[in-house]
Each structure stands twice: as C-alpha cells, then as structure tokens.
Amino acid sequence: MGAKTSKGANETENKVCVKAIDKRSIGRLIIKLCGNEGVEDTRETAALRKLLQGCITEIEKQSNKTWQNASLAIYGMDGTECILQSGTGRKKFVTHLNDKDEVEILPL
C-alpha cells in the first residue's frame, strides 16, 4: 500500500485528525496504511503493522486523558510518516521500534 494517506474532511496528506487516539482510530489507520489483515505484506508494511498494533497495546496502558488533545507521530521503515491527532494535539508523542524490536511511545 502507498505511504501517503488520502485527503478527507479531517485529514491532510500525512495527518489524520480523530476524535480520540484509541484502539479504534489506530485500527482504522492500520487498514488505511497497511491494508486488511491477511493480505501479503512487504517487509516495510509488516513492520509498520507491528508498530501500529504495538501502539494499541501501549496506549491502553495509560489513561484516556493522556490521549486527549494529543498527537502521535508514526514513522515507518520505508519513510512512511503519519501523525494521528486528537483535539489540539498539544501533547506530542513519537513512536518507534527500539533496538529490541519493541514498540516505544515517547513524549516530546
């Protein structure tokens, strides 16, 4: 799948505005960027899918307030860049796979 997102009412080329950053909004982003589960993934798409699925696990460990008015910058191996933003996006986070291939979400 392509690295760029389409432009809709609440989207720009690489920024997707959502009501809340939660497992549903990340799940929709997985489908948009990687396709449905079961499709044959490239190495880059598989890594991006793993990263986004790991984000779901990590954000559920924190309070919902953490993800209100927040933005989460996501960077894939192939240069895919996407920002998932709720509200004003005042609280900024970035996610990546660390050297142990585990998902980390870090505040900026």
TILUMDO-49641 format. One line per field, with one value per residue: x, y, z of N, C-alpha, C, O, CB in turn; chain; residue in one letter; residue number from 1. Coordinates in steps of 0.1 Angstrom, whole numbers. Glycine has a CB too. Layout:
N
n_east [X; ...]
n_north [Y; ...]
n_up [Z; ...]
ca_east [X; ...]
ca_north [Y; ...]
ca_up [Z; ...]
c_east [X; ...]
c_north [Y; ...]
c_up [Z; ...]
o_east [X; ...]
o_north [Y; ...]
o_up [Z; ...]
cb_east [X; ...]
cb_north [Y; ...]
cb_up [Z; ...]
kette [A; ...]
rest [A; ...]
nr [NUM; ...]
//
This chain:
108
n_east [8; 4; 24; 13; -15; -49; -67; -92; -121; -112; -84; -50; -23; -4; -15; -38; -68; -86; -113; -106; -75; -73; -78; -95; -92; -65; -67; -82; -63; -43; -56; -59; -32; -18; -35; -60; -59; -42; -36; -9; 20; 46; 81; 84; 57; 48; 64; 54; 28; 32; 43; 21; 1; 14; 13; -14; -15; 2; -10; -33; -24; -23; -40; -71; -71; -45; -44; -61; -63; -39; -10; 3; 32; 41; 65; 75; 95; 100; 100; 75; 53; 32; 8; -12; -38; -56; -80; -65; -39; -19; -3; 25; 37; 60; 64; 82; 101; 122; 157; 153; 133; 108; 78; 79; 66; 72; 73; 74]
n_north [-12; 23; 50; 74; 91; 96; 126; 138; 151; 156; 153; 157; 153; 138; 137; 127; 136; 128; 119; 107; 93; 61; 25; 20; 41; 38; 13; 17; 33; 14; -3; 16; 23; -1; -21; -47; -73; -103; -98; -100; -88; -64; -62; -37; -29; -49; -43; -17; -24; -40; -21; -2; -19; -25; 0; 2; -16; -2; 23; 17; 11; 35; 63; 76; 103; 110; 108; 127; 157; 153; 144; 119; 109; 88; 68; 49; 21; 25; 52; 61; 84; 95; 114; 111; 128; 141; 164; 195; 186; 192; 178; 160; 131; 105; 75; 44; 15; -1; -10; -36; -44; -37; -18; 16; 44; 77; 108; 141]
n_up [0; -4; 9; 16; 29; 20; 13; 33; 49; 76; 73; 63; 39; 54; 80; 103; 117; 146; 167; 191; 202; 201; 204; 182; 164; 157; 147; 124; 110; 106; 87; 66; 60; 58; 48; 50; 75; 67; 41; 18; 31; 25; 36; 49; 52; 69; 92; 98; 104; 127; 144; 146; 157; 181; 192; 199; 221; 239; 243; 256; 281; 295; 308; 295; 294; 288; 261; 251; 232; 219; 199; 179; 164; 138; 124; 97; 84; 57; 53; 56; 70; 94; 112; 139; 153; 180; 190; 199; 197; 215; 234; 226; 211; 200; 182; 178; 168; 191; 197; 205; 191; 201; 207; 214; 229; 231; 249; 236]
ca_east [0; 11; 28; 6; -29; -57; -72; -106; -126; -103; -71; -41; -16; 2; -20; -52; -74; -96; -119; -98; -65; -76; -76; -103; -86; -53; -71; -85; -51; -37; -63; -56; -18; -13; -45; -66; -50; -42; -30; 6; 27; 61; 88; 81; 43; 47; 70; 45; 16; 36; 44; 8; -5; 20; 7; -27; -12; 9; -19; -43; -18; -23; -53; -76; -67; -32; -45; -69; -55; -25; -6; 12; 39; 45; 74; 77; 109; 101; 98; 61; 52; 18; 5; -26; -41; -69; -82; -55; -26; -9; 6; 31; 44; 65; 65; 92; 105; 135; 167; 148; 121; 96; 72; 81; 60; 80; 68; 83]
ca_north [0; 36; 56; 86; 90; 105; 138; 138; 163; 158; 148; 163; 143; 128; 140; 123; 141; 119; 124; 102; 84; 49; 13; 21; 51; 32; 1; 23; 37; 2; -7; 26; 23; -15; -30; -56; -84; -114; -95; -102; -76; -62; -61; -24; -28; -57; -36; -7; -30; -44; -8; 3; -29; -23; 13; -1; -21; 8; 34; 11; 11; 48; 69; 82; 118; 112; 108; 138; 168; 147; 139; 107; 108; 74; 67; 35; 19; 30; 66; 65; 93; 98; 120; 109; 139; 143; 178; 205; 180; 199; 168; 154; 118; 98; 61; 37; 2; 1; -20; -50; -46; -35; -5; 26; 57; 87; 122; 151]
ca_up [0; -5; 22; 18; 32; 12; 19; 36; 57; 87; 70; 53; 33; 64; 93; 104; 129; 151; 180; 202; 199; 208; 195; 170; 154; 152; 138; 111; 104; 101; 74; 56; 56; 56; 43; 59; 79; 58; 28; 18; 34; 23; 49; 54; 57; 81; 103; 102; 110; 140; 151; 150; 167; 194; 198; 206; 234; 247; 247; 266; 295; 300; 310; 283; 294; 282; 246; 247; 228; 217; 186; 179; 152; 135; 113; 92; 79; 43; 52; 58; 81; 97; 125; 144; 162; 186; 196; 196; 195; 224; 240; 215; 213; 188; 184; 170; 173; 197; 193; 209; 182; 209; 205; 224; 227; 239; 249; 230]
c_east [9; 14; 20; -9; -37; -62; -87; -109; -117; -89; -63; -33; -10; -4; -35; -58; -86; -102; -111; -87; -68; -74; -84; -97; -73; -56; -75; -73; -43; -43; -59; -42; -13; -22; -51; -56; -52; -37; -15; 13; 41; 68; 85; 67; 42; 53; 61; 33; 20; 37; 30; 0; 1; 16; -6; -25; -7; -1; -29; -37; -19; -37; -58; -73; -54; -34; -55; -60; -41; -23; 4; 19; 44; 54; 77; 91; 111; 100; 84; 60; 37; 17; -9; -28; -55; -69; -71; -41; -15; 1; 12; 39; 49; 66; 75; 94; 119; 144; 163; 136; 108; 91; 75; 73; 66; 73; 78; 83]
c_north [12; 42; 68; 83; 99; 116; 137; 151; 166; 153; 157; 151; 133; 130; 136; 128; 132; 125; 120; 93; 72; 37; 14; 30; 45; 20; 6; 27; 25; -3; 3; 25; 9; -24; -39; -67; -95; -111; -97; -89; -76; -62; -48; -23; -37; -50; -24; -12; -34; -31; -3; -6; -27; -10; 11; -6; -11; 19; 29; 10; 24; 53; 75; 97; 120; 114; 119; 150; 164; 145; 129; 106; 94; 74; 52; 34; 24; 45; 71; 73; 97; 104; 118; 119; 139; 157; 187; 199; 186; 190; 160; 141; 113; 83; 55; 23; 4; -10; -34; -53; -45; -20; 4; 38; 67; 101; 131; 163]
c_up [0; 8; 25; 21; 23; 20; 21; 44; 69; 85; 61; 47; 43; 78; 93; 117; 133; 164; 192; 196; 207; 199; 182; 160; 149; 143; 124; 103; 98; 87; 63; 51; 52; 49; 53; 63; 70; 44; 29; 20; 29; 36; 56; 60; 69; 94; 108; 109; 125; 149; 156; 159; 181; 201; 205; 220; 244; 252; 257; 280; 302; 301; 297; 282; 287; 267; 241; 243; 226; 203; 187; 165; 150; 123; 109; 86; 65; 42; 54; 71; 82; 111; 128; 155; 167; 192; 190; 193; 204; 230; 228; 219; 199; 192; 174; 176; 178; 192; 196; 201; 190; 206; 217; 220; 236; 238; 242; 239]
o_east [21; 7; 20; -15; -31; -63; -94; -101; -114; -82; -69; -36; -10; 3; -43; -52; -94; -96; -109; -89; -65; -70; -79; -96; -70; -49; -71; -72; -37; -35; -57; -39; -4; -18; -46; -47; -63; -34; -10; 11; 48; 61; 83; 65; 34; 47; 59; 28; 12; 33; 28; -7; -6; 15; -8; -31; -11; -1; -35; -45; -16; -46; -50; -71; -52; -26; -58; -50; -31; -32; 13; 12; 50; 50; 81; 98; 122; 98; 81; 66; 31; 23; -18; -21; -64; -59; -68; -33; -3; 13; 4; 46; 44; 69; 77; 90; 128; 141; 169; 129; 98; 99; 73; 74; 66; 69; 90; 91]
o_north [12; 39; 73; 74; 109; 116; 136; 160; 178; 150; 165; 139; 121; 126; 140; 124; 128; 134; 127; 86; 72; 39; 8; 26; 47; 18; 0; 26; 26; -6; -1; 26; 8; -35; -39; -70; -98; -120; -96; -79; -86; -61; -48; -18; -33; -51; -22; -7; -32; -32; 1; -1; -28; -9; 17; -2; -10; 23; 37; 8; 25; 48; 80; 102; 131; 122; 119; 152; 171; 143; 130; 104; 88; 80; 45; 44; 28; 50; 83; 70; 100; 100; 122; 119; 138; 162; 187; 205; 185; 193; 154; 141; 117; 80; 59; 20; 9; -18; -44; -63; -52; -11; 0; 42; 65; 105; 128; 173]
o_up [4; 18; 37; 15; 18; 32; 11; 45; 72; 95; 53; 51; 41; 88; 84; 128; 125; 170; 201; 187; 219; 187; 172; 148; 137; 134; 114; 91; 88; 78; 52; 39; 43; 44; 65; 55; 65; 37; 40; 12; 28; 47; 68; 71; 78; 104; 120; 119; 134; 161; 167; 168; 191; 213; 215; 229; 255; 263; 265; 289; 314; 294; 289; 271; 281; 261; 230; 250; 230; 195; 196; 155; 159; 112; 118; 84; 61; 31; 53; 81; 73; 120; 120; 165; 159; 198; 178; 187; 201; 230; 220; 229; 189; 203; 163; 187; 171; 183; 191; 203; 187; 203; 228; 208; 249; 227; 244; 236]
cb_east [-10; 4; 43; 7; -32; -69; -68; -110; -140; -109; -72; -32; -5; 17; -19; -53; -80; -89; -134; -106; -50; -91; -79; -117; -84; -44; -83; -95; -42; -38; -78; -58; -9; -9; -39; -79; -54; -56; -34; 10; 27; 64; 103; 83; 34; 55; 84; 41; 12; 50; 51; -1; -4; 35; 6; -35; -2; 20; -26; -48; -3; -14; -54; -92; -67; -23; -49; -79; -56; -24; -1; 5; 51; 32; 88; 67; 111; 91; 103; 52; 60; 9; 9; -28; -37; -72; -81; -54; -22; -17; -1; 40; 34; 79; 52; 105; 105; 134; 180; 145; 122; 99; 57; 96; 44; 94; 64; 80]
cb_north [0; 46; 59; 95; 93; 97; 151; 126; 161; 151; 134; 174; 148; 130; 155; 107; 155; 105; 118; 95; 89; 50; 1; 26; 64; 27; -6; 35; 45; -10; -7; 40; 28; -20; -38; -62; -88; -119; -80; -109; -74; -50; -62; -13; -33; -70; -30; 1; -43; -51; 2; 5; -43; -23; 23; -11; -33; 14; 40; -2; 7; 58; 79; 80; 123; 99; 95; 142; 180; 134; 152; 94; 118; 66; 74; 31; 4; 23; 71; 52; 106; 86; 135; 94; 152; 133; 177; 215; 181; 206; 159; 164; 108; 104; 54; 45; -9; 1; -16; -51; -60; -37; -6; 29; 56; 88; 127; 154]
cb_up [12; -13; 21; 6; 47; 6; 12; 43; 62; 99; 64; 59; 24; 64; 97; 103; 127; 154; 181; 213; 201; 214; 203; 173; 161; 164; 145; 112; 114; 111; 76; 62; 67; 69; 31; 53; 94; 57; 23; 5; 50; 14; 46; 44; 45; 79; 99; 89; 102; 139; 143; 137; 162; 192; 186; 197; 233; 240; 235; 261; 293; 292; 321; 283; 308; 284; 241; 258; 237; 225; 177; 182; 152; 133; 116; 81; 78; 35; 39; 60; 79; 95; 126; 149; 155; 197; 211; 206; 181; 235; 250; 208; 219; 184; 182; 169; 162; 212; 199; 224; 175; 224; 202; 227; 229; 234; 263; 216]
kette [A; A; A; A; A; A; A; A; A; A; A; A; A; A; A; A; A; A; A; A; A; A; A; A; A; A; A; A; A; A; A; A; A; A; A; A; A; A; A; A; A; A; A; A; A; A; A; A; A; A; A; A; A; A; A; A; A; A; A; A; A; A; A; A; A; A; A; A; A; A; A; A; A; A; A; A; A; A; A; A; A; A; A; A; A; A; A; A; A; A; A; A; A; A; A; A; A; A; A; A; A; A; A; A; A; A; A; A]
rest [M; G; A; K; T; S; K; G; A; N; E; T; E; N; K; V; C; V; K; A; I; D; K; R; S; I; G; R; L; I; I; K; L; C; G; N; E; G; V; E; D; T; R; E; T; A; A; L; R; K; L; L; Q; G; C; I; T; E; I; E; K; Q; S; N; K; T; W; Q; N; A; S; L; A; I; Y; G; M; D; G; T; E; C; I; L; Q; S; G; T; G; R; K; K; F; V; T; H; L; N; D; K; D; E; V; E; I; L; P; L]
nr [1; 2; 3; 4; 5; 6; 7; 8; 9; 10; 11; 12; 13; 14; 15; 16; 17; 18; 19; 20; 21; 22; 23; 24; 25; 26; 27; 28; 29; 30; 31; 32; 33; 34; 35; 36; 37; 38; 39; 40; 41; 42; 43; 44; 45; 46; 47; 48; 49; 50; 51; 52; 53; 54; 55; 56; 57; 58; 59; 60; 61; 62; 63; 64; 65; 66; 67; 68; 69; 70; 71; 72; 73; 74; 75; 76; 77; 78; 79; 80; 81; 82; 83; 84; 85; 86; 87; 88; 89; 90; 91; 92; 93; 94; 95; 96; 97; 98; 99; 100; 101; 102; 103; 104; 105; 106; 107; 108]
//
